[in-house]
Amino acid sequence: MTASIPAQINKPAVVSVMFKRCCGWALLMFFTGLATAWLRGLIDPLIPAGDWHAMLSGLFVVMAWPTLTWSLRALASPHLIELFQLPWWL
């Protein structure tokens, strides 16, 4: 049984989708990074000062950023970049 191969692939459409997907991923990383920085600012005063403060703060970032990115990964699609193309002035 042979798989059917499309006779012609629309390359501009494929490039457009891949570009939007990469931009969506970059925006996801940026926004989850901002959210992680904001959350770190909230919990930083709760971590006791001392030798372990920097390590615990860094550990929070190492755990929170991937968790936020993984939980919001559905946003890393070609549709995320389309949010910035909407007419916001209407």
HELIX and SHEET records of a PDB file:
HELIX    1   1 LYS A   11  ILE A   43  1                                  33    
HELIX    2   2 ASP A   44  LEU A   46  5                                   3    
HELIX    3   3 HIS A   53  SER A   71  1                                  19    
HELIX    4   4 ARG A   73  LEU A   75  5                                   3    
HELIX    5   5 ILE A   81  GLN A   85  5                                   5    
END                                                                             
